[in-house]
Amino acid sequence: SATVGLLSEVDLRQVLEETGFPAPLLELEITEHVTAREPETTLRILRELKALGVTIAIDDFGIGYSSLSYLQMLPIDRLKIDRAFVSSLAVDRRGEAICRTILDMSRNLGLMTLAEGIEVPAQHRALLDYGCEEGQGFLFARPMSARDTAEWLGCGSTVEMPARRLAG
């Protein structure tokens, strides 16, 4: 997945054609800040990008300019639960309630959900119990170079990956 500012459909179409990269395997992350800045322009561009077949995610959901109206309006596929909520799972019942609420809302809207910042097995287990489909964080792997990533993927992970795709 890639974090980008507003990108034109023409630019992305050209990159996809030149590289041969399959559009459905590309996930573009937008922040809530981008959606709030120019909502009409953002919506137009996101619809154009979605028409290319890319996946669109809202990163750090719930920490910025959150507006539930964006969930109705924007053509998104995934919400990414901010690490602030994930990190509070073990110490704060409100963090648990927020994670569960975002997951329930996502399911009801037909969206995938990814939890960011999973650092300990207890967070991983809790998120699996709540029905979170995907996750990322230091529990699975630290940031690494492209070369190290290729090597790591070839060797497999040291963390047992559950069937529900909660992986780094």
N, C-alpha and C positions, 0 to 999 in steps of 0.2 A: 504494500500500500504506500501511497505517497501523499505527503501533505503539500498542498499547493494553494496559491492565491487564486483569484478568479482566472480561469483559463478559457480561451475560446475553443469552441467546438472544432473550428477549422484547424487550429494549431494541433490539437490532439489527434484529429483525424489524420493529419499529415504524418505525425510521429508514429501512429499505429501502422499506417501503410508502409512507411519507410522501414520500420523495424520488423514488421510482421507479427508484432506482439498481439495476442488475442485480447480484445477489449474486455470480455467478461472476467479475465484474470487480473484486471487493473482496478484497484480500489482507490478512489480519490477521497481524501478526508477534508472536510471543511470544518472550520470552527464556528461556534455560534456568533462570534464577533463578525465574521464575514457575512453571515446571513442577515444580521441586524443592520449592517452598514448601508447596503443598497438592495433592499428586498426584491424589487421588481427585476433589476438587472441580474441578481443572483438567481432568481427563479428561472428566468429565460435561459441563462447559460447552463444551469443544472439540467433543465429539460433537454437541451441540445446534447449535453454530454451523456445523459441517460439514454437518449435515442441511439447513441453509438454503441451502447451495450455495457458501459462501464458500471461498476458498483460505486455507490456514493454513501459515505459515512459521515455522521456528525461526531467530531472528536470532542472530548472533555465535556460530554453532555451534563448539564445541570450546574455548571459553575460560573457561567457568564451571563449572557443576555438571554437566558432561557425563556422561550415562549412556546407554549404548547401549540399555538397556532402554526408555528413552523412545521410541526410534525404532520399537520394536515396538508399544508401547502407544498412543501418541498418533496421532490421525488427521491427520497432517500431509501437505503436498504438496511442500514445498520446504525445503531447508537453505540458509542463507546463510553462506558461508565468511567468517570474520572477516578484516578488513583486515590484522591482524597477520600472518597467514599469507601473504596476497597480497603484502604489502610485502616480505616476506623472499624472494620468489621469485628475484630477481636476485642475491642475496648469500648465500643459505644453502640448501644441498641438502636440509636437513631441512624447510624451508618448502615446497619443491617436493614432497617425499615426503608431507607432510601434506595439501597440496592434492590431489595425485593420489589419495591414500587416501580422502579425503572424497568426491571425485568418483566413484571406483569404487564405494564403498559406496552412495552415493546412487543411482547407476544400477542397482545390484543390488537395491535396495529399491524401485525404481520412482519415485523422487523427483526433482524438478527441483532444480537447484543454481544459486545466484547467488553470484558472487564480489563482495565489497565492497572498496572502496578501490583500484580500478584507477587508477593515476596515470601510468604510462608505457607506451608501445607494447610494450615487451618483456614486461611482465606480461600485457597483452592477448593478444599472440601465444602466449605459453606456455599461458595458460588455454584458448585456442581449440584448441591442439594437444592438451591434456589432455581435451578434450570438454566443457568448461563451457558450459552453455546460455545463461546470462545473466550480466550484470555491471553494476556501477555504480561510479562514481568520478569524480574530477576530470578524467580523460582525456576523458570524454564531456561533462561540464558541471559547473559549480560550483553550489552551492545558489542558488536564485533564487526570486523572488516568483511568485505565481500569474500575474500579468500578464506578467512576463518569460518564464515557462515557456510560456505560450500563444504569445507572439511567437516564441520559439525553436523551438517545434514547427512553427509555420507556415513558418519559414524553412528548417528542416532543420538537421541537425547538420553540423559541419565535419569530423567524424571519419567515415570510410567505415565503414558498418555491415555486418558479415558476415551471410551468410544464416542463421547459427545463432542469431540473436537476442541476441548478446552486446552489449547496449546500455545506455545510462545511464538 
